[in-house]
Amino acid sequence: MTLPLGYLYSAAYAGIRQAAKDDLALIVTGLPAHAAAVFTQNRVQAAPVKLCRRFLKASHGMVGAILVNAGNANCATRTGEKAAMAVCKAASLLLRYPIAQILPASTGVIGVELDPKRIIAALPGLVEALRPDRFEDAARAIMTTDLVPKTAFAEVKLRRGVVRIAGMTKGSGMIHPRMATTLGFAVTDAHIPASHLRVMLKRAVERSYNRISVDGDTSTNDTLVLLANGASGVRPDPRELPQVEEAIARVLESLARAIARDGEGARKLITILVSGAPNNDSAARMARAIANSPLVKTAVAGSDANWGRILSAAGNAGVAFQPARTAIHMQDVLVCRDGVAAPFSEAGLKQKLDAPECEIRLAIRGRGKGEARFWTCDFTEEYIRINASYRT
């Protein structure tokens, strides 16, 4: 793992979490970085999301630092924006960046007032502890119900040299993005203008974060930021930009899969592939409907080859297709041909479904060229246990 040049990372405990483990993360770029970001489409939006939008507009897409807290979403509170602004001002003074170049992000419980004094008191130590090798510490500090930190890396060899990409994310529950999900931060040392970054991020998100679901709930805090500080000294020429975009997309795909795999209470990662739909958007709608079906997800949890639930979910997606031309495979075993049952070994398939990964393929025979890939996880009793006592 070789991290992108020109970035520093830090983590600290500010007392926001009940448990005494790091709940603050800081990402700082030595030179102001070009930035692109996408946010939640939930109509209820946390104060940091609103502030990030304003700051990115005011700074013309330039960012010096990202300050993240876990344990409190800073959403649906009386003092949310005031608290977010206060911590950004304090970080601005310490880092000597304009306040509009400090992006705040929060994750945790909704509806609880965030005490900015705790963060402000922890900031001097957080800044003092900035190091280029504390990437993993920052990734752990942003976790909430996650069981593992989620990181991904890539390198791209270009004509003028090598550029590097690193990403971290968090997410385990309240996952149903129509943009991004929870919190994600990707950094590169390539020199890429913000206008190009925005296009690249939008396309990469569509094939990664926009293709996962754990429970069908879209967070109020979803924030995904991509920074490019140019510290490598390498500016990709126009013909090389697709290579860099592909590497960014691969990093985001890896992070997105990690979220689905680590879904709250999950034991299995489910990959859903839909083909033969009228177009790609239709295929994505069908895949999303299958991924969000509690009946499909519980069947996979129980290693039950209940393909009828898959066909039913696809039929509820609002896409016109012919069930009589539809085939379904589970773990490469044909379970449905032309919309009716195909002969297969129940015992043999159950054994295959006991694996930690499950693949479901739905193919529609005909002229349709639409394809989509989606990731989700199974539903278990543990998901209910976690979310029945999340606040307590």
Backbone hydrogen bonds in HBPLUS format (Angstrom, degrees):
<---DONOR---> <-ACCEPTOR-->    atom                        ^
c    i                          cat <-CA-CA->   ^        H-A-AA   ^      H-
h    n   atom  resd res      DA  || num        DHA   H-A  angle D-A-AA Bond
n    s   type  num  typ     dist DA aas  dist angle  dist       angle   num
A0030-GLY N   A0006-GLY O   2.85 MM  24  5.37 168.3  1.87 155.4 158.8     1
A0008-LEU N   A0028-VAL O   2.77 MM  20  5.14 159.2  1.82 154.5 160.7     2
A0028-VAL N   A0008-LEU O   2.91 MM  20  5.14 169.5  1.92 150.4 152.6     3
A0009-TYR N   A0131-ARG O   2.73 MM 122  5.38 163.0  1.76 139.0 142.4     4
A0131-ARG N   A0009-TYR O   2.93 MM 122  5.38 159.6  1.97 142.2 146.7     5
A0010-SER N   A0026-LEU O   3.00 MM  16  5.14 137.0  2.19 144.8 149.4     6
A0026-LEU N   A0010-SER O   2.98 MM  16  5.14 155.0  2.05 140.7 140.3     7
A0012-ALA N   A0024-LEU O   3.07 MM  12  5.21 149.3  2.17 134.4 139.5     8
A0023-ASP N   A0012-ALA O   2.90 MM  11  6.26 140.9  2.06 137.1 141.5     9
A0024-LEU N   A0012-ALA O   2.94 MM  12  5.21 139.4  2.11 163.5 163.8    10
A0021-LYS N   A0019-ALA O   2.91 MM   2  5.80 129.8  2.16 110.0  94.7    11
A0070-ALA N   A0023-ASP O   2.88 MM  47  4.92 154.7  1.94 137.8 142.0    12
A0025-ALA N   A0068-VAL O   2.90 MM  43  5.09 156.2  1.95 146.2 150.0    13
A0068-VAL N   A0025-ALA O   2.90 MM  43  5.09 175.9  1.90 155.8 156.9    14
A0027-ILE N   A0066-ILE O   2.97 MM  39  5.13 159.7  2.01 148.3 154.5    15
A0066-ILE N   A0027-ILE O   2.81 MM  39  5.13 151.3  1.89 146.8 155.5    16
A0029-THR N   A0064-GLY O   3.02 MM  35  5.54 169.8  2.03 153.1 154.7    17
A0033-ALA N   A0063-VAL O   2.79 MM  30  5.22 167.6  1.81 157.4 153.3    18
A0063-VAL N   A0033-ALA O   2.86 MM  30  5.22 156.3  1.91 146.8 154.9    19
A0034-HIS N   A0228-ALA O   2.97 MM 194  5.21 148.0  2.07 149.5 139.6    20
A0228-ALA N   A0034-HIS O   2.88 MM 194  5.21 150.7  1.96 152.8 158.0    21
A0035-ALA N   A0061-GLY O   2.80 MM  26  5.14 138.3  1.97 152.2 154.3    22
A0036-ALA N   A0226-LEU O   3.00 MM 190  5.29 147.1  2.11 146.5 155.9    23
A0226-LEU N   A0036-ALA O   2.83 MM 190  5.29 165.0  1.85 164.5 166.0    24
A0038-VAL N   A0224-LEU O   2.98 MM 186  5.40 150.3  2.07 147.2 156.8    25
A0224-LEU N   A0038-VAL O   2.98 MM 186  5.40 156.2  2.04 162.4 163.7    26
A0040-THR N   A0222-ASP O   2.96 MM 182  4.53 129.5  2.22 136.8 129.0    27
A0046-ALA N   A0220-THR O   3.09 MM 174  5.75 160.1  2.13 144.5 141.5    28
A0049-VAL N   A0046-ALA O   3.10 MM   3  5.44 124.6  2.42 106.1 119.6    29
A0050-LYS N   A0046-ALA O   3.27 MM   4  6.70 160.8  2.31 154.6 159.3    30
A0047-ALA N   A0074-ASN O   3.22 MM  27  6.25 153.9  2.29 157.7 159.7    31
A0051-LEU N   A0047-ALA O   2.95 MM   4  6.17 159.9  1.99 155.9 162.0    32
A0052-CYS N   A0048-PRO O   2.83 MM   4  5.95 158.2  1.88 147.4 153.2    33
A0053-ARG N   A0049-VAL O   3.13 MM   4  6.38 163.7  2.16 151.6 154.9    34
A0054-ARG N   A0050-LYS O   3.23 MM   4  6.51 162.4  2.26 145.2 149.3    35
A0055-PHE N   A0051-LEU O   2.84 MM   4  6.06 165.5  1.86 158.1 162.2    36
A0056-LEU N   A0052-CYS O   2.91 MM   4  6.02 167.9  1.92 157.8 160.3    37
A0057-LYS N   A0053-ARG O   3.20 MM   4  6.38 152.0  2.28 143.7 150.9    38
A0058-ALA N   A0054-ARG O   2.91 MM   4  6.15 160.0  1.95 150.4 156.5    39
A0059-SER N   A0055-PHE O   2.82 MM   4  5.94 153.8  1.89 154.0 160.2    40
A0061-GLY N   A0056-LEU O   2.91 MM   5  4.87 153.4  1.98 146.0 151.4    41
A0060-HIS N   A0057-LYS O   3.34 MM   3  5.19 156.8  2.40  97.7 104.4    42
A0064-GLY N   A0101-GLN O   2.77 MM  37  5.11 168.9  1.78 134.4 138.3    43
A0065-ALA N   A0101-GLN O   3.14 MM  36  6.58 154.8  2.21 163.5 162.6    44
A0103-LEU N   A0065-ALA O   2.92 MM  38  6.31 170.1  1.93 154.1 153.8    45
A0067-LEU N   A0103-LEU O   2.85 MM  36  6.18 160.7  1.89 157.2 163.5    46
A0105-ALA N   A0067-LEU O   2.93 MM  38  6.26 133.8  2.15 158.9 158.6    47
A0069-ASN N   A0105-ALA O   2.98 MM  36  6.51 152.2  2.05 150.0 157.4    48
A0107-THR N   A0069-ASN O   3.05 MM  38  6.51 134.1  2.27 147.5 160.4    49
A0071-GLY N   A0107-THR O   2.74 MM  36  6.08 119.8  2.10 137.5 154.5    50
A0072-ASN N   A0107-THR O   3.09 MM  35  5.56 120.7  2.46 136.0 126.0    51
A0073-ALA N   A0109-VAL O   2.94 MM  36  5.26 167.4  1.96 128.8 131.0    52
A0111-GLY N   A0075-CYS O   2.87 MM  36  5.75 151.5  1.96 154.9 160.1    53
A0083-ALA N   A0079-THR O   2.89 MM   4  6.01 157.5  1.95 158.6 165.0    54
A0084-ALA N   A0080-GLY O   3.00 MM   4  6.24 164.4  2.03 151.5 155.7    55
A0085-MET N   A0081-GLU O   2.90 MM   4  6.01 162.0  1.93 148.8 153.9    56
A0086-ALA N   A0082-LYS O   2.98 MM   4  6.11 152.3  2.06 141.8 149.4    57
A0087-VAL N   A0083-ALA O   3.17 MM   4  6.48 161.5  2.21 154.3 156.9    58
A0088-CYS N   A0084-ALA O   3.15 MM   4  6.32 152.8  2.23 144.1 151.9    59
A0089-LYS N   A0085-MET O   2.93 MM   4  6.13 154.4  1.99 149.8 156.5    60
A0090-ALA N   A0086-ALA O   3.10 MM   4  6.34 160.3  2.14 146.9 151.8    61
A0091-ALA N   A0087-VAL O   2.97 MM   4  6.14 158.7  2.01 144.4 150.2    62
A0092-SER N   A0088-CYS O   2.83 MM   4  5.94 150.9  1.91 144.1 152.8    63
A0093-LEU N   A0089-LYS O   3.10 MM   4  6.37 154.8  2.16 148.9 153.8    64
A0094-LEU N   A0090-ALA O   3.23 MM   4  6.49 159.8  2.27 146.3 151.2    65
A0095-LEU N   A0091-ALA O   2.88 MM   4  5.94 160.0  1.92 154.1 159.4    66
A0096-ARG N   A0092-SER O   2.81 MM   4  5.45 125.5  2.11 136.6 148.1    67
A0101-GLN N   A0098-PRO O   2.84 MM   3  5.43 160.8  1.88 119.5 126.2    68
A0102-ILE N   A0099-ILE O   3.07 MM   3  5.41 160.8  2.11 117.3 117.7    69
A0118-ARG N   A0115-ASP O   3.33 MM   3  6.02 145.5  2.45 115.0 121.2    70
A0120-ILE N   A0116-PRO O   2.88 MM   4  6.12 170.2  1.89 161.7 164.8    71
A0121-ALA N   A0117-LYS O   2.91 MM   4  5.95 155.5  1.97 143.0 149.1    72
A0122-ALA N   A0118-ARG O   3.22 MM   4  6.38 139.1  2.40 134.3 144.3    73
A0122-ALA N   A0119-ILE O   3.03 MM   3  5.13 126.1  2.33  97.4 111.8    74
A0123-LEU N   A0119-ILE O   3.00 MM   4  6.14 124.4  2.32 145.6 160.7    75
A0123-LEU N   A0120-ILE O   3.31 MM   3  5.16 143.5  2.45  94.5 104.6    76
A0126-LEU N   A0122-ALA O   3.03 MM   4  6.19 152.5  2.11 150.5 159.1    77
A0127-VAL N   A0123-LEU O   2.83 MM   4  6.03 162.7  1.86 164.7 166.8    78
A0128-GLU N   A0124-PRO O   2.92 MM   4  6.05 159.3  1.97 145.8 152.4    79
A0129-ALA N   A0125-GLY O   3.05 MM   4  6.11 139.9  2.22 138.8 147.8    80
A0130-LEU N   A0127-VAL O   3.16 MM   3  5.36 166.6  2.18 113.2 114.4    81
A0138-ALA N   A0134-ARG O   3.12 MM   4  6.46 158.2  2.17 152.1 156.9    82
A0139-ALA N   A0135-PHE O   3.03 MM   4  6.35 153.3  2.11 147.2 155.1    83
A0140-ARG N   A0136-GLU O   3.01 MM   4  6.27 147.2  2.12 145.3 152.9    84
A0141-ALA N   A0137-ASP O   3.04 MM   4  6.27 148.7  2.15 144.5 153.4    85
A0143-MET N   A0140-ARG O   3.25 MM   3  5.57 165.3  2.27 111.8 116.1    86
A0169-THR N   A0150-LYS O   3.02 MM  19  5.51 147.3  2.13 151.2 154.4    87
A0152-ALA N   A0167-GLY O   2.97 MM  15  5.21 143.2  2.11 143.1 145.6    88
A0167-GLY N   A0152-ALA O   2.82 MM  15  5.21 153.0  1.89 158.6 158.8    89
A0154-ALA N   A0165-ILE O   2.92 MM  11  5.12 147.4  2.03 149.3 148.2    90
A0165-ILE N   A0154-ALA O   2.85 MM  11  5.12 156.3  1.90 157.1 153.8    91
A0156-VAL N   A0163-VAL O   2.89 MM   7  5.39 158.7  1.94 158.9 163.7    92
A0163-VAL N   A0156-VAL O   2.98 MM   7  5.39 161.4  2.01 150.5 155.3    93
A0158-LEU N   A0161-GLY O   2.76 MM   3  5.15 160.1  1.80 146.2 150.9    94
A0161-GLY N   A0158-LEU O   3.18 MM   3  5.15 149.9  2.27 100.3 109.4    95
A0189-ASP N   A0164-ARG O   3.33 MM  25  5.96 145.4  2.45 146.9 155.7    96
A0166-ALA N   A0187-VAL O   2.93 MM  21  5.45 157.0  1.98 156.2 163.5    97
A0187-VAL N   A0166-ALA O   2.81 MM  21  5.45 160.5  1.85 161.2 167.7    98
A0168-MET N   A0185-PHE O   2.90 MM  17  5.46 155.2  1.96 149.1 156.9    99
A0185-PHE N   A0168-MET O   2.87 MM  17  5.46 166.1  1.89 162.1 165.8   100
A0170-LYS N   A0183-LEU O   3.02 MM  13  5.66 148.8  2.12 161.7 161.2   101
A0264-GLU N   A0172-SER O   2.80 MM  92  5.14 151.4  1.88 133.8 129.6   102
A0214-VAL N   A0175-ILE O   2.87 MM  39  5.07 168.0  1.88 137.4 139.6   103
A0215-ASP N   A0175-ILE O   3.39 MM  40  5.86 152.1  2.47 134.6 142.5   104
A0223-THR N   A0182-THR O   2.70 MM  41  6.18 152.7  1.77 164.2 174.0   105
A0184-GLY N   A0223-THR O   2.87 MM  39  6.31 141.7  2.02 156.2 162.2   106
A0225-VAL N   A0184-GLY O   2.98 MM  41  6.41 155.8  2.04 150.4 153.3   107
A0186-ALA N   A0225-VAL O   2.89 MM  39  6.26 166.8  1.91 163.7 168.2   108
A0227-LEU N   A0186-ALA O   2.89 MM  41  6.34 158.0  1.94 152.8 159.2   109
A0188-THR N   A0227-LEU O   2.89 MM  39  6.18 138.5  2.06 142.4 155.6   110
A0229-ASN N   A0188-THR O   3.20 MM  41  6.74 152.6  2.28 161.3 160.0   111
A0232-SER N   A0189-ASP O   3.00 MM  43  5.18 164.7  2.02 139.7 140.0   112
A0230-GLY N   A0190-ALA O   3.07 MM  40  4.54 132.0  2.31 120.9 114.1   113
A0191-HIS N   A0234-VAL O   2.93 MM  43  5.96 158.4  1.98 157.4 155.4   114
A0196-HIS N   A0193-PRO O   3.11 MM   3  5.52 124.6  2.43 107.3 119.6   115
A0197-LEU N   A0193-PRO O   3.01 MM   4  6.31 160.3  2.05 151.2 157.7   116
A0198-ARG N   A0194-ALA O   2.93 MM   4  6.11 158.5  1.98 154.8 157.9   117
A0200-MET N   A0196-HIS O   2.97 MM   4  6.21 167.9  1.98 158.0 161.7   118
A0201-LEU N   A0197-LEU O   2.77 MM   4  5.89 163.9  1.79 157.2 161.4   119
A0202-LYS N   A0198-ARG O   3.04 MM   4  6.11 161.9  2.08 143.6 148.8   120
A0203-ARG N   A0199-VAL O   3.17 MM   4  6.41 165.2  2.19 151.2 154.2   121
A0204-ALA N   A0200-MET O   2.95 MM   4  6.10 160.3  1.99 148.2 154.5   122
A0205-VAL N   A0201-LEU O   2.81 MM   4  5.89 160.1  1.85 155.6 160.1   123
A0206-GLU N   A0202-LYS O   3.23 MM   4  6.36 148.7  2.34 138.8 146.4   124
A0208-SER N   A0205-VAL O   3.13 MM   3  5.01 158.5  2.17 101.9 108.6   125
A0210-ASN N   A0205-VAL O   2.90 MM   5  5.83 163.9  1.93 164.0 160.1   126
A0211-ARG N   A0208-SER O   2.94 MM   3  5.32 155.5  2.00 117.3 121.0   127
A0375-TRP N   A0211-ARG O   2.77 MM 164  6.16 158.5  1.81 155.2 162.2   128
A0213-SER N   A0375-TRP O   3.07 MM 162  6.62 138.3  2.25 152.1 164.0   129
A0233-GLY N   A0230-GLY O   2.97 MM   3  5.59 158.8  2.02 119.5 126.2   130
A0240-GLU N   A0237-ASP O   2.76 MM   3  5.32 147.3  1.86 121.1 131.7   131
A0243-GLN N   A0240-GLU O   2.97 MM   3  5.40 127.8  2.25 110.2 123.6   132
A0244-VAL N   A0240-GLU O   3.26 MM   4  6.70 156.0  2.33 152.5 159.3   133
A0245-GLU N   A0241-LEU O   2.85 MM   4  6.09 164.3  1.88 159.0 163.8   134
A0246-GLU N   A0242-PRO O   2.92 MM   4  6.03 154.4  1.99 142.1 148.7   135
A0247-ALA N   A0243-GLN O   3.09 MM   4  6.36 153.0  2.17 143.3 150.0   136
A0248-ILE N   A0244-VAL O   2.94 MM   4  6.25 158.7  1.98 153.0 158.9   137
A0249-ALA N   A0245-GLU O   2.84 MM   4  6.08 160.1  1.88 150.3 156.1   138
A0250-ARG N   A0246-GLU O   2.92 MM   4  6.15 150.5  2.01 144.0 151.8   139
A0251-VAL N   A0247-ALA O   3.04 MM   4  6.31 156.2  2.09 147.3 153.1   140
A0252-LEU N   A0248-ILE O   2.97 MM   4  6.29 162.4  2.01 153.2 157.8   141
A0253-GLU N   A0249-ALA O   2.81 MM   4  6.00 152.0  1.89 147.0 155.4   142
A0254-SER N   A0250-ARG O   2.98 MM   4  6.16 159.0  2.02 146.4 151.5   143
A0255-LEU N   A0251-VAL O   3.05 MM   4  6.34 156.7  2.10 147.8 154.0   144
A0256-ALA N   A0252-LEU O   2.85 MM   4  6.04 159.6  1.90 148.2 154.2   145
A0257-ARG N   A0253-GLU O   2.91 MM   4  6.13 166.6  1.93 155.8 158.5   146
A0258-ALA N   A0254-SER O   3.08 MM   4  6.23 151.8  2.16 140.7 148.6   147
A0259-ILE N   A0255-LEU O   3.08 MM   4  6.45 144.7  2.21 145.8 154.7   148
A0259-ILE N   A0256-ALA O   3.12 MM   3  5.18 122.8  2.46  96.3 110.2   149
A0260-ALA N   A0256-ALA O   3.15 MM   4  6.55 163.0  2.18 154.2 157.1   150
A0261-ARG N   A0257-ARG O   2.84 MM   4  6.05 160.8  1.88 154.1 160.0   151
A0262-ASP N   A0258-ALA O   3.04 MM   4  6.08 141.8  2.19 137.4 146.7   152
A0262-ASP N   A0259-ILE O   3.15 MM   3  5.16 124.5  2.47  95.1 109.1   153
A0263-GLY N   A0260-ALA O   3.26 MM   3  5.18 157.2  2.32 109.6 107.9   154
A0266-ALA N   A0263-GLY O   2.82 MM   3  5.13 166.1  1.84 135.2 136.1   155
A0378-ASP N   A0268-LYS O   3.29 MM 110  5.66 143.1  2.43 142.3 148.2   156
A0269-LEU N   A0356-PRO O   2.98 MM  87  6.44 154.6  2.05 156.2 155.4   157
A0358-CYS N   A0269-LEU O   2.81 MM  89  6.21 159.1  1.86 162.4 167.1   158
A0270-ILE N   A0376-THR O   2.80 MM 106  5.10 174.7  1.80 140.8 139.0   159
A0376-THR N   A0270-ILE O   2.88 MM 106  5.10 158.5  1.93 147.5 153.6   160
A0271-THR N   A0358-CYS O   2.82 MM  87  6.25 162.1  1.85 163.9 170.1   161
A0360-ILE N   A0271-THR O   2.84 MM  89  6.21 164.5  1.87 166.5 171.1   162
A0272-ILE N   A0374-PHE O   2.78 MM 102  5.04 171.9  1.78 154.0 156.2   163
A0374-PHE N   A0272-ILE O   2.89 MM 102  5.04 151.0  1.97 147.0 154.3   164
A0273-LEU N   A0360-ILE O   2.85 MM  87  6.25 161.0  1.89 162.7 168.8   165
A0362-LEU N   A0273-LEU O   2.84 MM  89  6.26 164.2  1.87 166.8 172.2   166
A0274-VAL N   A0372-ALA O   3.00 MM  98  5.33 167.2  2.01 153.6 157.4   167
A0372-ALA N   A0274-VAL O   2.98 MM  98  5.33 145.5  2.11 150.0 152.2   168
A0275-SER N   A0362-LEU O   3.01 MM  87  6.49 152.8  2.09 157.1 162.7   169
A0364-ILE N   A0275-SER O   2.95 MM  89  6.24 155.6  2.01 137.7 145.3   170
A0276-GLY N   A0370-GLY O   3.02 MM  94  5.37 112.6  2.49 141.8 157.0   171
A0277-ALA N   A0370-GLY O   3.24 MM  93  4.47 148.0  2.35 132.5 126.4   172
A0370-GLY N   A0277-ALA O   2.77 MM  93  4.47 151.3  1.85 150.6 141.1   173
A0283-ALA N   A0279-ASN O   3.01 MM   4  6.33 158.0  2.06 151.5 158.2   174
A0284-ALA N   A0280-ASN O   2.90 MM   4  6.15 154.1  1.97 147.4 154.3   175
A0285-ARG N   A0281-ASP O   2.98 MM   4  6.27 153.3  2.05 147.0 154.0   176
A0286-MET N   A0282-SER O   3.03 MM   4  6.32 154.4  2.10 148.7 155.1   177
A0287-ALA N   A0283-ALA O   2.91 MM   4  6.15 163.4  1.94 151.4 156.3   178
A0288-ARG N   A0284-ALA O   2.82 MM   4  5.93 156.8  1.87 148.1 154.8   179
A0289-ALA N   A0285-ARG O   3.03 MM   4  6.16 154.1  2.09 140.5 147.1   180
A0290-ILE N   A0286-MET O   3.06 MM   4  6.37 156.0  2.12 149.3 155.1   181
A0291-ALA N   A0287-ALA O   2.91 MM   4  6.13 161.2  1.95 148.5 154.2   182
A0292-ASN N   A0288-ARG O   2.92 MM   4  6.08 143.1  2.06 147.5 156.5   183
A0293-SER N   A0290-ILE O   3.25 MM   3  5.34 160.4  2.29 104.6 110.5   184
A0297-LYS N   A0293-SER O   3.01 MM   4  6.26 170.0  2.02 158.2 160.9   185
A0298-THR N   A0294-PRO O   2.86 MM   4  5.94 153.5  1.93 144.8 151.2   186
A0299-ALA N   A0295-LEU O   3.05 MM   4  6.06 148.2  2.15 136.2 144.9   187
A0300-VAL N   A0296-VAL O   3.02 MM   4  6.32 157.6  2.07 151.7 157.0   188
A0301-ALA N   A0297-LYS O   3.08 MM   4  6.26 150.3  2.17 135.0 143.5   189
A0379-PHE N   A0297-LYS O   3.36 MM  82  5.28 160.1  2.41  98.8 101.8   190
A0302-GLY N   A0298-THR O   3.03 MM   4  6.28 145.9  2.15 141.8 149.6   191
A0304-ASP N   A0299-ALA O   2.82 MM   5  4.96 175.4  1.82 151.8 150.3   192
A0303-SER N   A0300-VAL O   3.00 MM   3  4.79 162.8  2.03 103.7 108.3   193
A0306-ASN N   A0304-ASP O   2.75 MM   2  5.47 142.4  1.89 101.9  91.9   194
A0307-TRP N   A0305-ALA O   2.99 MM   2  5.67 130.0  2.25 106.5  91.8   195
A0309-ARG N   A0306-ASN O   3.17 MM   3  5.99 149.5  2.27 120.0 125.6   196
A0310-ILE N   A0307-TRP O   2.98 MM   3  5.11 123.5  2.31  99.3 114.0   197
A0311-LEU N   A0307-TRP O   3.08 MM   4  6.47 162.0  2.11 158.6 162.1   198
A0312-SER N   A0308-GLY O   2.93 MM   4  6.03 159.4  1.97 144.8 151.1   199
A0313-ALA N   A0309-ARG O   2.95 MM   4  6.05 157.2  2.00 141.1 147.0   200
A0314-ALA N   A0310-ILE O   3.03 MM   4  6.29 160.7  2.07 150.8 155.8   201
A0315-GLY N   A0311-LEU O   3.01 MM   4  6.24 148.9  2.11 143.7 152.5   202
A0316-ASN N   A0313-ALA O   3.05 MM   3  5.14 145.7  2.17 100.0 110.4   203
A0317-ALA N   A0314-ALA O   3.21 MM   3  5.41 163.3  2.24 112.4 114.0   204
A0325-ARG N   A0322-GLN O   2.90 MM   3  5.42 163.4  1.93 118.6 123.9   205
A0326-THR N   A0323-PRO O   3.07 MM   3  5.09 153.6  2.14 117.6 115.7   206
A0365-ARG N   A0325-ARG O   2.80 MM  40  5.23 174.4  1.80 156.9 157.8   207
A0339-GLY N   A0326-THR O   2.95 MM  13  5.25 148.0  2.05 158.2 150.1   208
A0327-ALA N   A0363-ALA O   2.86 MM  36  5.29 162.5  1.89 155.4 161.5   209
A0363-ALA N   A0327-ALA O   2.90 MM  36  5.29 163.2  1.93 152.7 158.3   210
A0328-ILE N   A0336-CYS O   2.94 MM   8  4.94 152.4  2.01 131.4 136.6   211
A0335-VAL N   A0328-ILE O   2.92 MM   7  5.82 167.2  1.94 158.6 162.9   212
A0336-CYS N   A0328-ILE O   3.31 MM   8  4.94 148.0  2.42 143.5 140.2   213
A0329-HIS N   A0361-ARG O   2.83 MM  32  5.02 157.8  1.87 144.7 152.3   214
A0361-ARG N   A0329-HIS O   2.88 MM  32  5.02 167.1  1.89 146.1 149.9   215
A0330-MET N   A0333-VAL O   2.91 MM   3  5.18 156.2  1.97 143.0 144.8   216
A0333-VAL N   A0330-MET O   2.92 MM   3  5.18 155.7  1.98 109.9 118.0   217
A0331-GLN N   A0359-GLU O   2.92 MM  28  5.21 167.8  1.94 154.5 158.5   218
A0342-ALA N   A0335-VAL O   3.06 MM   7  4.95 159.7  2.11 116.6 114.2   219
A0337-ARG N   A0340-VAL O   2.86 MM   3  5.57 146.3  1.97 163.3 168.4   220
A0340-VAL N   A0337-ARG O   3.20 MM   3  5.57 165.4  2.22 113.4 117.9   221
A0349-LEU N   A0345-SER O   2.95 MM   4  6.08 163.7  1.97 152.7 156.7   222
A0350-LYS N   A0346-GLU O   2.87 MM   4  5.99 154.9  1.93 147.3 155.0   223
A0351-GLN N   A0347-ALA O   3.15 MM   4  6.36 153.6  2.23 142.7 148.6   224
A0352-LYS N   A0348-GLY O   3.23 MM   4  6.57 151.6  2.31 139.2 146.6   225
A0353-LEU N   A0349-LEU O   2.81 MM   4  6.09 150.2  1.89 151.6 160.6   226
A0354-ASP N   A0350-LYS O   3.09 MM   4  6.33 118.4  2.48 138.3 152.6   227
A0354-ASP N   A0351-GLN O   3.24 MM   3  5.24 148.6  2.34  96.6 105.8   228
A0355-ALA N   A0352-LYS O   3.24 MM   3  5.83 165.4  2.27 113.5 117.4   229
A0383-TYR N   A0380-THR O   3.15 MM   3  5.69 141.6  2.31 110.4 118.9   230
A0385-ARG N   A0381-GLU O   3.14 MM   4  6.52 158.0  2.19 148.1 154.6   231
A0386-ILE N   A0382-GLU O   2.92 MM   4  6.14 166.7  1.93 155.9 158.1   232
A0387-ASN N   A0383-TYR O   3.13 MM   4  6.29 168.1  2.14 150.0 153.1   233
A0388-ALA N   A0384-ILE O   2.83 MM   4  5.75 132.2  2.05 147.2 158.4   234
A0392-THR N   A0389-SER O   3.18 MM   3  5.25 133.1  2.41  98.8 111.7   235
